[in-house]
Amino acid sequence: MINDAIVSLKDITEQGHAIYQCYLKHGKTFFYAKQLFANNLLKLNVLEVIIQSQQIEYVKASKLLIEHIKSWQEQWIELQIKSDPSDNDEFVFISRTPYPKEAELIFN
């Protein structure tokens, strides 16, 4: 179960990186920001499964990633409500919680 969750997390993370590159390449638009948000929801679900494994190194890394994603989502929602963007509108904010790259590496 844990191995399947880690494989799933790697796939979702890879997809997220690809979406993020499109986001950057195509003007940081709301269209791609919505895809990133959806990708992060998938990632959160898998991270919760990994936490249930109680494997210490994975639990710590998962918690760091969850903390970042939840903070990011909170800011995302605030900006979305405030700006009510269309798909082609720029959608940018600086995350309060930096992306924990070292946590992602634990799963590789």
C-alpha positions as CSV (number, residue, x, y, z in Angstrom):
1,M,0.0,0.0,0.0
2,I,2.8,2.5,0.9
3,N,4.7,1.6,-2.2
4,D,1.6,2.2,-4.4
5,A,1.1,5.6,-2.6
6,I,4.7,6.6,-3.2
7,V,4.5,5.7,-6.9
8,S,1.2,7.6,-7.1
9,L,2.8,10.6,-5.4
10,K,5.8,10.6,-7.8
11,D,3.4,10.5,-10.8
12,I,1.2,13.3,-9.4
13,T,4.3,15.4,-8.5
14,E,5.7,14.9,-12.0
15,Q,2.4,16.0,-13.5
16,G,2.5,19.0,-11.2
17,H,5.9,20.0,-12.3
18,A,4.8,19.8,-16.0
19,I,1.7,21.9,-15.2
20,Y,3.9,24.4,-13.4
21,Q,6.2,24.7,-16.5
22,C,3.1,25.4,-18.6
23,Y,2.0,28.0,-16.1
24,L,5.3,29.8,-16.4
25,K,5.5,29.4,-20.2
26,H,2.0,30.7,-20.8
27,G,1.9,33.8,-18.8
28,K,1.1,32.5,-15.3
29,T,-2.6,32.4,-16.1
30,F,-5.5,31.3,-13.9
31,F,-6.2,28.4,-16.4
32,Y,-2.9,26.7,-15.3
33,A,-3.3,27.8,-11.7
34,K,-6.6,25.9,-11.5
35,Q,-4.8,22.8,-12.8
36,L,-2.1,23.2,-10.2
37,F,-4.8,23.5,-7.5
38,A,-6.4,20.3,-8.7
39,N,-3.0,18.6,-8.8
40,N,-2.3,19.6,-5.2
41,L,-5.7,18.2,-4.1
42,L,-4.6,14.8,-5.5
43,K,-1.2,15.2,-3.8
44,L,-2.9,15.9,-0.5
45,N,-5.0,12.7,-0.7
46,V,-1.9,10.6,-1.4
47,L,0.1,12.3,1.4
48,E,-2.6,11.4,3.9
49,V,-2.3,7.8,2.9
50,I,1.5,7.9,3.3
51,I,1.1,9.4,6.8
52,Q,-1.0,6.5,7.8
53,S,1.9,4.2,7.1
54,Q,3.6,5.6,10.1
55,Q,7.1,5.3,8.5
56,I,9.0,8.1,10.2
57,E,10.9,9.5,7.2
58,Y,7.9,9.5,5.0
59,V,5.6,11.0,7.7
60,K,8.0,13.9,8.3
61,A,8.3,14.6,4.6
62,S,4.6,14.3,4.0
63,K,3.8,16.7,6.8
64,L,6.2,19.3,5.3
65,L,4.5,19.0,1.9
66,I,1.0,19.1,3.4
67,E,1.9,22.3,5.3
68,H,3.1,23.9,2.2
69,I,0.2,22.8,0.1
70,K,-2.4,23.9,2.6
71,S,-0.8,27.3,3.0
72,W,-0.6,27.6,-0.8
73,Q,-4.2,26.7,-1.2
74,E,-5.3,29.2,1.4
75,Q,-3.5,32.0,-0.5
76,W,-4.8,30.7,-3.8
77,I,-8.4,30.8,-2.6
78,E,-8.0,34.3,-1.1
79,L,-6.6,35.6,-4.4
80,Q,-9.3,33.8,-6.4
81,I,-12.1,35.4,-4.3
82,K,-10.4,38.8,-4.3
83,S,-9.7,39.0,-8.0
84,D,-12.4,36.7,-9.6
85,P,-10.1,35.9,-12.5
86,S,-10.9,34.6,-16.0
87,D,-8.8,31.8,-17.4
88,N,-6.5,34.1,-19.3
89,D,-5.9,36.5,-16.4
90,E,-2.5,36.4,-14.7
91,F,-2.8,34.7,-11.3
92,V,0.3,35.1,-9.1
93,F,1.2,35.3,-5.4
94,I,4.3,34.6,-3.3
95,S,3.8,31.5,-1.2
96,R,4.1,32.2,2.6
97,T,5.5,28.7,3.0
98,P,8.4,27.8,0.6
99,Y,8.2,24.6,-1.3
100,P,10.1,21.9,0.7
101,K,12.2,20.4,-2.1
102,E,14.1,18.3,0.4
103,A,10.8,16.6,1.5
104,E,10.0,15.8,-2.2
105,L,13.5,14.2,-2.6
106,I,12.7,11.7,0.3
107,F,10.2,10.0,-2.1
108,N,12.6,9.6,-5.0
